[in-house]
Amino acid sequence: MRKTKIEAGLSQFKTVFQRILEDDASQVIDEAILELDSSKKEYDEKKRRTDNPKLVPKPWGYTVYPQKPLRFRTSEVIKGFPMSIDIYCVIRWEKEGEMPVNQQIHLRVWSKELDYVIRPEWDADQIIERISSQYGRVMLRCHFDLANPKQEGPKYHLQFGGEAQSDEVWWLPGIVDLPRINFPPMDLILIGQLIAANFYKEEYERIRNEIEWIGTVRESQKIFLKDYYQLCLTEINSDNILLDRLWNSWQKY
């Protein structure tokens, strides 16, 4: 994906989702765009200096940090159970026009509804105090990843659980990160669309018909989804075992 397209997509994300994003989200996206620009300039500059494969510069892209995630406004999609959704991610490229070499997108669902997030028979007083005084407790966390070269599981996958941040007060241990479920490659645009459609249904009805947003989503679909689903269709039509083809250590996708 070209750097100009990525930057345009992030800017469009900020504009279109303004009504469902927290007030500091604009700054978070602006910082991601600045990192995208600076990392690409650094990559290009170092690439011009050397042809030595041992001196290949670090991939370029953007980060949304867990210490300052991209937060959405409270969702009331489930009556009586207000939820807050946020994202942090790392997405990196080496060559423009190609897929990322690093894709880690974490989605968390928080709640401060004490009847649901506190377990008096299990939680210590210090835990209850932390939950009450901060953003709440993470009720659900999942991530959309590109597998490491030797990692077992589908190359592109969805996981629940995994390593939690210190402020999440997460119920499950970090070692619980299976199963890895085959899932198409994603970017911030496609994840944002998924969140809006699930948690902000009325607002998404407006967003989904905006011409600029449709163009942005189409661009991400072409880059991230077209080849993936074409591969799936080809394997199914060839009577091959699709999961084996998508499994990281058994395929070349």
N, C-alpha and C positions, 0 to 999 in steps of 0.2 A: 504494500500500500504506500502511495506517495506521501511524503511528509506534508505537502500542502493540503491533501485530502484529509489527512488525520487532524490537522489543525482546524480545518473548516468544520469537521465533524464535532470536535470538542466545543467549538464556539457555538455551533447550532444546538448542541446538547444543553449548554448553559442558557440559551435564549428560550428554547421550547419548553424546558422543564422548570423554568423560573418559578412558577406558581406552586410546584410541589417540592421544591428544594429549600433547605434551610438557608438563612441569610448569608452564612459564611461559605456556601457552596460556590458562589461566583469566584471568590478568591482562590479556593482549592483548584478549580479548573484553570484559572489564569496561571497559577503556579505550575500546573501540569504542562500547559502550553509553553511556558518559559523554559522548562526543563527539556521539552521536546525540541525546541529551537536550539538551545545551547548544546545539547548532546549530539544533535545532527551536525552542527557546525564543527564540533570537536572531532567527530568521526570522520567527516570529509577531509578536514585538515590533516589528520594523522594518516589517512588513507593515501593522500597525495604525496606524503613524504617518503613512503617506503613500500616496497613490494615484498618485503620479508614476511612470510606467513607467521613467524614467531612474534611479530610486532603488530598483529592485527588489533586495531582499536576496539574498545568496548562497544557493544551494540548500542544503538540510540533508541530513544523512545520517551515514555513518560511514566511517572509514578504518582499514585495517590497513597499517602502514608497512613498507616493504622493510627498513628498519634493525631492525625488530622484528616479523618475520612471525609468522603463525600456523603453528606447527610441529607436524607429526604424528610419532609415534614411528617408529623404523626398521621398515620393512616387509621381510618375508622371503618375499614372494609369489613371487619368482624365486629358486630355490634357488642358493646360492652368490653371490648378488649383492644384498646388503643395500642398501636405498634409503631416503632420508629425503625426505619431501614437505613443502613449505610453501606458504603462500598469502599474498599481500598484495593489497590491493584498495582501490578508491575507489567508493562507491555513493552517489549524491545524488538527492534528490527536490525538486520544487517544490510539487506539490499532492498531498495525501493521497488515496489511492484511485487514483492514476494511476501509470504506469510511471516508472522513474527517468529523469532527464535526463542522468545520467552513470553509466556502468557499465564499470569496468575491473577485471577480476579476473585476477591473474597466478598461475599454478601452476608450481612448479619441482620437479624431481626431482633430488636430490643423491646422490652416492655417494662414499665414502672407500675403495672397493675399488681399491687402487692398480694392480692388473693391468689394470683397465679404464679408469681415469680419467687415467692418465699415459701420455703418448706420448714415450718417451725420445728418439726421433729428431727430435722437433719442440719439446718443451718445454724451456725454459731451466731451469737449476738453481734460479733464484729462483722460477719457477712451481711446480716440483715441491715446493719447501720450503713455499710458501704452501698448496698443496693438502694436504700432509701435516699441517700445523699447525693448519688451520682446520676448518670444517665439511665440507670435501671439495670436490667440483667439480660444477657443474650439468651434468647429462647431457641434460636435456630441460627446455625452458621453453616454456610456451604461455600465451596469454591470451584471455579471453572478453570481447569489447568491444562497446560501443555506438559506432558510427562517429560521427566529427565531422560536422557538417552538410555539408561539401563533400568529405568523404573518399570515394574510390572503393572499391567493394566492397559486399557485403551490409550492410544496416544493423546487424544483429546477426551477429557473426562470430567465428570461432575463428582464431587465428594462432599460428604457431610461430616462435621466434626473437625478433627485435626487440631493443630496447635493453636491455643487461644491466647489472646492478649491479656495482660494482667488485670485490666479493668472490666473484663467481660463477666466475671464470676460464673463461668461456664460450668455446667453440671458434669460433663463427661471428660474423661482423661484424654490428653492429646494423642495417646497411642491409638485411639479409636478413629481410624480414618479410612476404613473400608466399609462397603465396597466402592470401587472406582467404576462409575457408570459411564458407558460411552455416550458422548455428548459432542455436538459440533463445536468447532472453534468459535470464540466469541471476542468481541471488543466492548468498550464502554458503551457504545451506541446500542448494540444489541442487548446488553444487560439492562441498560436503562429502559429500553422498550419493554423488556420482560417484567421489570419492576412496576412500571406504570400500568401495564395491562392487568397485573395481578392485584396491586394494592391501591391504585388510584383510578378506578374504572371510569368514573364520570369525566375526569380530566383527560384520560386517555382517549375518550371518544372525540374530544376536540383536537387533541394533538395528532391523532392518526390521519386526519384529513388535511393537515397543513402541507402545502406544496413543498416548501423548503425541507420539512422533516421527511417527507416521502423520498425526496432525492437523496438525503443523507442516509436513510436506512437502506435504500437500494444499493448505494455504493458499498456499504458494509456487507450486505448480502452477497454481492458479486465476489468480493474479496474473500470473505470468511466461509460462506456457505455453499457457493455454487459447486466448487470442485469436490467438497466433502459429500454432498448429496449425490453428485454424479458418480462418485466412487461407490457409494452405497447401492445405487441403482444398478450399476454395472455388475457388481458382485452378486447381487440377488438374481439378476437375469442370467448370470453365468452358472447358477446353482452352486456357488461357493458359500462357505461359511463366513458370514459377514463379520462376526465378532473376531474371528481369527485374523481377518484382514485388517481390522482396526486396532488389534492388540499391539502395543508398542514394540515388543521384542520379536514380533513375527511378521511385520509388514514394513512397507517402504513409503507409506503415505506421508 
